Amino acid sequence: EDIYSHSVQCRSVVKTDDRKHLVCCICKYSTYSWANLKSHTFFHTGEKPFECPYCDYRTGHKTSLVNHIRTHTGEKPYKCNFCEYKSSQSGPLRYHIKLKHGQIRENMLTKTRRN
């Protein structure tokens, strides 16, 4: 059965606070986003529709693929405002700022724009 059919059959809608929660019928994961629920179901089905154009890596999450592709391209869009450090992901930049500069605040993170 394809992921769309599984998602449709497996969802339930719970209304709270005037918002609709979509709930996975397998594990009770809930979200407000249909796209998030669809992506979540890949965990249960094992489907990995996103594939790397550079190698045989596959994943069920588009964000994971974007981060993986950066290992091939060398792109580092997250830069430190205090030094020349750059990272391909925001997590290592947060760690760098905390470790090297003794502070961590969201406003200190800068994502460079892609041209």
C-alpha positions as CSV (number, residue, x, y, z in Angstrom):
1,E,0.0,0.0,0.0
2,D,1.4,3.4,-0.9
3,I,2.2,6.1,1.7
4,Y,-0.7,8.3,0.7
5,S,-3.3,5.6,1.2
6,H,-1.7,4.6,4.5
7,S,-1.7,8.2,5.7
8,V,-5.4,8.7,4.8
9,Q,-6.5,5.5,6.5
10,C,-4.3,6.0,9.5
11,R,-5.2,9.6,10.4
12,S,-7.7,10.9,12.9
13,V,-8.6,14.4,13.6
14,V,-8.9,15.8,17.1
15,K,-10.1,19.3,17.6
16,T,-8.6,21.3,20.4
17,D,-8.3,25.0,21.0
18,D,-10.1,25.6,17.7
19,R,-7.3,23.9,15.9
20,K,-7.3,20.4,14.3
21,H,-4.7,17.9,15.5
22,L,-3.9,15.2,13.0
23,V,-3.0,12.0,14.9
24,C,-1.1,8.9,13.8
25,C,-3.2,5.8,14.6
26,I,-0.1,3.7,15.1
27,C,1.8,5.7,17.8
28,K,-0.5,8.6,18.5
29,Y,2.0,11.2,17.2
30,S,0.1,14.4,16.6
31,T,0.6,17.5,14.5
32,Y,-1.3,20.4,13.0
33,S,0.3,19.8,9.6
34,W,-0.8,17.2,7.1
35,A,2.7,17.4,5.5
36,N,4.3,16.5,8.9
37,L,1.9,13.6,9.4
38,K,2.7,12.3,6.0
39,S,6.4,12.6,6.6
40,H,6.0,10.9,10.0
41,T,4.3,7.8,8.4
42,F,7.5,7.1,6.5
43,F,8.9,6.1,9.9
44,H,6.3,3.3,10.2
45,T,6.3,2.2,6.5
46,G,10.1,2.3,6.1
47,E,9.6,4.2,2.8
48,K,12.5,6.5,1.9
49,P,11.4,8.5,-1.1
50,F,14.1,11.2,-1.0
51,E,17.4,10.1,-2.6
52,C,20.8,11.8,-2.9
53,P,21.8,12.6,-6.5
54,Y,25.5,12.0,-5.5
55,C,25.4,8.6,-3.8
56,D,23.0,5.9,-2.7
57,Y,21.7,7.6,0.5
58,R,17.9,7.6,0.9
59,T,15.7,9.0,3.6
60,G,12.1,9.6,4.5
61,H,12.7,13.3,5.4
62,K,13.5,16.0,2.9
63,T,15.4,18.1,5.5
64,S,17.7,15.1,6.2
65,L,18.4,14.9,2.5
66,V,19.2,18.6,2.3
67,N,21.6,18.3,5.2
68,H,23.2,15.2,3.6
69,I,23.7,16.8,0.2
70,R,25.7,19.6,1.9
71,T,28.4,16.9,2.8
72,H,28.9,16.6,-1.0
73,T,28.6,20.2,-2.0
74,G,30.5,21.7,1.0
75,E,27.8,24.3,1.5
76,K,27.9,25.9,4.9
77,P,25.0,28.5,5.1
78,Y,25.2,29.0,8.9
79,K,27.9,31.4,10.0
80,C,29.1,32.7,13.4
81,N,28.7,36.5,14.0
82,F,31.8,36.5,16.2
83,C,34.4,34.7,14.0
84,E,34.9,33.0,10.7
85,Y,33.3,29.7,11.7
86,K,30.7,28.3,9.3
87,S,28.6,25.2,9.5
88,S,26.3,23.2,7.2
89,Q,23.7,22.9,10.0
90,S,22.5,25.2,12.8
91,G,23.1,22.7,15.7
92,P,26.9,22.7,15.4
93,L,26.9,26.5,15.1
94,R,24.9,26.8,18.4
95,Y,27.4,24.4,20.0
96,H,30.4,26.4,18.6
97,I,29.0,29.7,19.9
98,K,28.4,28.3,23.4
99,L,31.8,26.6,23.5
100,K,34.0,29.3,22.0
101,H,32.1,32.5,22.8
102,G,30.4,31.5,26.0
103,Q,26.9,32.4,24.9
104,I,24.0,31.0,22.9
105,R,21.1,33.1,21.6
106,E,19.0,32.6,18.5
107,N,19.6,36.2,17.3
108,M,23.3,35.4,17.1
109,L,22.7,32.8,14.4
110,T,22.9,34.0,10.8
111,K,21.9,32.0,7.8
112,T,23.6,33.3,4.7
113,R,21.3,33.8,1.7
114,R,21.7,31.5,-1.3
115,N,22.4,33.3,-4.5
